[in-house]
């Protein structure tokens, strides 16, 4: 009987210690569980999430040590169960151990869920900022390409090639537009969410402003350069088309001058030649403005074009200028020759006309004299 009482006393003593330790530990678990309530989804707040993750690490830092407490309580509970069973008494210890196991498992599960949640949110935010930084880096590279100072092509071939190469960059930039707009839209959504949660969003807003400003600036510069290259191609094409047409006219006019017949001294013929020459003079005069415009356009292209094109444009202008001057000179020579021939033909015609007139008058005088003589010889 005495032994049984001692056993009961022993059990009661250890039961009290067990219940006290269990109560303290369950209270500790309850305090930790409250810190693992679902976290509001803070989008894009990397710094805040880093702080939250650090706080989480502080909380779970004690978990390894707590495992020893759990094991000690379980061992103590199992020992009490054995003692109570030996005394053939009812035992609530199993229920206490079940409560302990459930509370501890719940704590570990919530901690695991919180860690996964924080890691996912942080990964999402870091991925967003990495995408923004990658985009800013790409835009910086494109900006360097656009800003590269290089004279435009002065020939249709070179200016067309320049435009085609740039359009590859421009089209790639246009294809990037949806991604930039998605990043900006996503960022604005993050800012709105942070404001709703009263979380500072200054850093995110600064990133968004930087991306928007960089994007707008590069788009504007790209559009300006595209227009500049299109104008360069248009001007080069117009110049070389006009130059080709002028060269064709020069070739035709040179052949016309070469095929002109010698200046006639027959008045009617030379008058026809002079009328035909007036048409040539008019045509040459009309093309004088064309030559001046060609020279003006060529000079403009030489000023803005790359060096190798400038040399070719200069040679083309020199060649066409020389041909033009020869045509003008030949036309002037023909004018002088026709004037001189006309003068000689007119002088010959005037002399011939005077002689014919004299002969007619002389013939009439002779006829009158002959009639008078014949009348005088008749007998009275």
C-alpha positions in Angstrom: 0.0 0.0 0.0 2.8 2.4 0.9 4.5 1.6 -2.4 1.4 2.3 -4.3 1.0 5.7 -2.6 4.6 6.5 -3.4 4.0 5.6 -7.0 0.9 7.9 -7.1 2.9 10.7 -5.5 5.7 10.2 -8.1 3.2 10.2 -10.9 1.4 13.3 -9.6 4.7 15.1 -9.3 5.8 14.3 -12.8 2.3 14.9 -14.2 2.4 18.4 -12.7 5.8 19.1 -14.3 4.6 17.6 -17.6 1.4 19.7 -17.7 3.3 22.8 -16.8 5.9 22.2 -19.5 3.2 21.3 -22.0 1.3 24.5 -21.1 4.4 26.7 -21.5 5.3 25.1 -24.8 1.7 25.3 -26.2 1.7 29.0 -25.2 5.0 29.4 -27.1 3.6 27.7 -30.2 0.5 29.8 -30.1 2.6 33.0 -30.1 4.6 31.8 -33.1 1.5 30.6 -35.0 0.0 34.1 -34.9 3.1 35.5 -36.7 2.4 33.1 -39.6 -1.0 34.3 -40.5 -1.4 34.7 -44.3 0.7 37.6 -45.6 -1.0 40.2 -47.8 0.4 39.9 -51.4 2.8 42.8 -51.6 3.6 43.0 -55.3 7.0 44.3 -56.3 8.1 45.5 -52.8 11.5 43.8 -52.8 12.9 45.6 -49.8 9.8 45.0 -47.7 9.8 41.3 -48.7 13.5 41.0 -47.8 12.7 42.5 -44.4 9.7 40.1 -43.9 11.9 37.2 -44.9 14.6 38.3 -42.4 11.9 38.5 -39.7 10.7 35.1 -40.6 14.2 33.7 -40.3 14.4 35.2 -36.8 11.2 33.4 -35.8 12.1 30.0 -37.1 15.6 30.3 -35.8 14.4 28.8 -32.5 12.6 25.8 -34.1 15.6 23.4 -34.0 16.0 24.0 -30.3 12.2 23.6 -29.8 12.4 20.1 -31.3 14.3 19.0 -28.2 11.5 20.4 -26.0 8.9 18.4 -28.1 10.9 15.2 -27.8 11.3 15.8 -24.0 7.6 16.3 -23.5 6.8 13.3 -25.6 9.3 11.1 -23.7 7.9 12.4 -20.4 4.3 11.8 -21.5 5.1 8.3 -22.7 6.8 7.5 -19.3 3.8 8.9 -17.4 1.5 6.7 -19.6 3.5 3.6 -18.6 3.4 4.6 -14.9 -0.3 5.3 -14.9 -1.0 2.1 -16.8 1.0 0.2 -14.1 -1.3 1.7 -11.5 -4.4 0.7 -13.5 -5.6 4.2 -13.5 -7.2 6.3 -16.3 -4.8 8.6 -18.3 -5.5 11.8 -20.2 -1.8 12.0 -21.2 -2.5 10.5 -24.7 -4.9 13.4 -25.4 -2.3 15.9 -24.3 0.3 14.3 -26.5 -2.1 14.4 -29.4 -2.7 18.1 -28.8 1.0 18.7 -28.6 1.6 16.8 -31.9 -1.2 18.6 -33.6 -0.1 22.1 -32.4 3.6 21.4 -33.4 2.7 20.0 -36.8 0.4 23.0 -37.4 3.2 25.3 -36.5 5.7 23.6 -38.8 3.2 23.6 -41.7 2.4 27.3 -41.3 6.1 28.1 -41.2 6.7 26.0 -44.3 3.7 27.8 -46.0 5.0 31.2 -45.0 8.5 30.4 -46.3 7.1 29.2 -49.6 4.9 32.3 -49.8 7.7 34.7 -49.1 10.1 33.0 -51.5 7.4 33.1 -54.3 6.6 36.8 -53.6 10.3 37.7 -53.4 11.1 35.7 -56.5 8.2 37.4 -58.4 9.4 40.9 -57.3 13.0 40.2 -58.1 12.0 38.7 -61.5 10.1 41.9 -62.3 12.9 44.2 -61.4 15.4 41.9 -63.3 13.1 42.2 -66.4 13.0 46.0 -66.0 16.8 46.2 -65.7 17.2 43.9 -68.7 14.9 46.1 -70.7 16.7 49.3 -69.6 20.0 47.6 -70.6 18.5 46.7 -74.0 17.1 50.2 -74.5 20.6 51.6 -73.6 22.2 49.4 -76.4 19.5 50.5 -78.9 20.1 54.2 -77.9 23.8 53.8 -78.6 23.0 52.4 -82.0 20.6 55.2 -82.8 22.9 57.8 -81.5 25.9 56.6 -83.5 26.8 59.6 -85.6 27.4 58.6 -89.2 26.9 60.6 -92.4 24.0 59.4 -94.5 24.4 57.8 -97.9 24.4 60.1 -100.9 23.7 57.3 -103.4 20.4 55.5 -103.7 22.2 52.2 -103.0 24.1 53.3 -99.9 21.1 55.3 -98.4 18.8 52.4 -99.1 21.2 50.0 -97.4 21.5 52.3 -94.4 17.7 52.6 -94.1 17.2 48.8 -94.3 19.8 48.2 -91.6 18.2 50.8 -89.4 14.7 49.4 -90.0 15.9 46.1 -88.6 16.7 47.9 -85.3 13.5 50.0 -85.6 11.3 46.9 -86.2 12.9 45.1 -83.3 12.2 48.1 -81.1 8.6 48.1 -82.2 8.3 44.4 -81.4 9.6 45.2 -77.9 6.7 47.6 -77.4 4.3 45.0 -76.0 6.9 43.9 -73.4 7.6 47.4 -72.3 3.9 48.2 -72.0 3.4 45.0 -70.0 6.2 46.0 -67.6 4.7 49.5 -67.2 1.2 48.1 -66.7 2.4 45.5 -64.2 4.4 48.2 -62.4 1.4 50.5 -62.1 -0.6 47.6 -60.7 2.2 46.9 -58.1 2.2 50.6 -57.1 -1.6 50.7 -56.8 -1.5 47.5 -54.6 1.3 48.9 -52.4 -0.6 52.1 -52.0 -3.7 50.2 -50.9 -1.6 48.3 -48.3 0.0 51.6 -47.3 3.4 50.3 -48.3 6.0 52.8 -49.6 6.4 52.6 -53.3 8.9 55.3 -54.0 11.6 53.0 -55.4 9.1 51.3 -57.7 7.7 54.6 -58.9 11.2 55.8 -59.7 11.9 52.6 -61.7 8.7 53.1 -63.6 9.5 56.7 -64.4 12.9 55.8 -65.6 11.6 53.1 -67.9 8.8 55.3 -69.3 11.2 58.2 -69.9 13.8 56.0 -71.5 11.3 54.3 -73.7 9.6 57.5 -74.9 13.0 59.2 -75.5 14.3 56.2 -77.6 11.1 55.9 -79.6 11.3 59.6 -80.4 15.0 59.4 -81.4 14.3 56.3 -83.5 11.4 57.9 -85.3 13.5 61.0 -86.0 16.4 58.9 -87.4 14.0 56.9 -89.5 12.6 60.1 -91.0 16.1 61.4 -91.6 17.2 58.3 -93.4 13.9 58.2 -95.4 14.5 61.8 -96.5 18.1 61.0 -97.4 17.0 58.1 -99.6 14.3 60.3 -101.2 16.8 63.1 -101.9 19.5 60.7 -103.2 16.9 59.0 -105.4 15.5 62.2 -106.7 19.0 63.6 -107.5 20.2 60.5 -109.3 16.9 60.2 -111.2 17.1 63.8 -112.3 20.8 63.4 -113.1 19.9 60.3 -115.3 17.2 62.2 -117.1 19.5 65.2 -117.7 22.3 62.9 -119.0 19.7 61.3 -121.4 18.7 64.8 -122.6 22.4 65.7 -123.0 23.0 62.6 -125.1 20.0 63.3 -127.2 21.0 67.0 -127.7 24.6 66.1 -128.5 23.4 63.8 -131.2 21.1 66.5 -132.5 23.9 69.0 -132.8 26.3 66.4 -134.4 23.7 65.6 -137.0 23.0 69.3 -138.0 23.7 70.0 -141.7 26.1 72.7 -142.8 24.8 76.3 -142.7 23.1 77.0 -146.0 23.6 80.2 -148.1 20.2 79.8 -149.6 18.0 82.4 -147.9 14.9 80.2 -147.6 16.9 77.2 -146.4 18.9 79.1 -143.8 15.7 80.8 -142.6 14.3 77.3 -142.0 17.6 76.3 -140.3 17.4 79.4 -138.0 13.8 78.6 -137.0 14.8 75.0 -136.2 17.8 76.4 -134.2 15.5 78.6 -132.2 13.7 75.5 -130.9 17.1 74.0 -129.9 18.1 77.3 -128.2 14.7 77.3 -126.3 15.2 73.7 -125.2 18.8 74.4 -124.0 17.6 77.5 -122.2 14.8 75.6 -120.5 17.4 73.1 -119.2 19.6 75.7 -117.7 17.4 75.8 -114.5 17.6 72.0 -114.4 21.4 72.2 -114.4 21.4 74.8 -111.6 19.0 72.6 -109.5 21.2 69.5 -110.1 24.2 71.4 -108.9 22.3 72.7 -105.9 21.0 69.2 -104.9 24.4 67.7 -105.5 26.1 70.2 -103.4 23.6 69.6 -100.6 24.2 65.8 -100.8 28.0 66.3 -100.8 27.6 68.3 -97.5 25.7 65.6 -95.7 26.9 62.4 -97.3 29.6 59.9 -96.4 33.0 60.5 -97.9 33.1 57.7 -100.5 29.7 58.9 -101.9 30.8 62.6 -101.9 33.7 61.7 -104.3 31.3 59.9 -106.7 28.7 62.7 -106.5 31.4 65.3 -107.2 32.7 63.3 -110.2 29.2 63.0 -111.6 28.5 66.7 -111.3 31.8 67.6 -112.9 31.1 65.2 -115.8 27.6 66.6 -116.4 28.8 70.2 -116.0 31.4 69.7 -118.7 28.9 68.1 -121.1 26.4 70.9 -120.4 29.0 73.5 -121.1 29.9 71.8 -124.4 26.3 71.7 -125.5 25.9 75.4 -124.6 29.1 76.2 -126.5 28.1 74.2 -129.6 24.7 75.9 -129.5 26.3 79.3 -129.4 28.7 78.4 -132.2 25.7 77.3 -134.3 24.0 80.5 -133.5 27.0 82.6 -134.7 27.4 80.4 -137.8 23.7 80.8 -138.7 23.9 84.6 -138.2 27.0 84.9 -140.4 25.4 82.6 -143.1 22.2 84.5 -143.0 24.1 87.8 -143.4 26.0 86.4 -146.4 22.8 84.9 -147.9 21.0 88.2 -147.4 23.8 90.2 -149.0 23.9 87.8 -151.9 20.1 88.0 -152.3 20.2 91.8 -152.1 22.9 92.0 -154.7 21.2 89.5 -156.9 17.9 91.4 -156.5 19.6 94.7 -157.4 21.2 93.2 -160.4 18.0 91.6 -161.6 16.2 94.9 -161.1 18.9 96.7 -163.0 18.7 94.2 -165.9 14.9 94.6 -166.0 15.2 98.4 -166.1 17.9 98.2 -168.7 15.9 95.8 -170.8 12.9 98.2 -170.7 15.1 101.1 -171.6 16.5 99.3 -174.6 13.1 98.3 -175.7 12.0 102.0 -175.6 15.1 103.2 -177.4 14.6 100.5 -180.1 11.0 101.6 -180.6 12.0 105.2 -180.8 14.7 104.4 -183.4 12.3 102.4 -185.4 9.8 105.3 -185.4 12.5 107.8 -186.5 13.5 105.7 -189.5 10.0 105.6 -191.0 9.7 108.0 -194.2 7.6 111.0 -193.7 
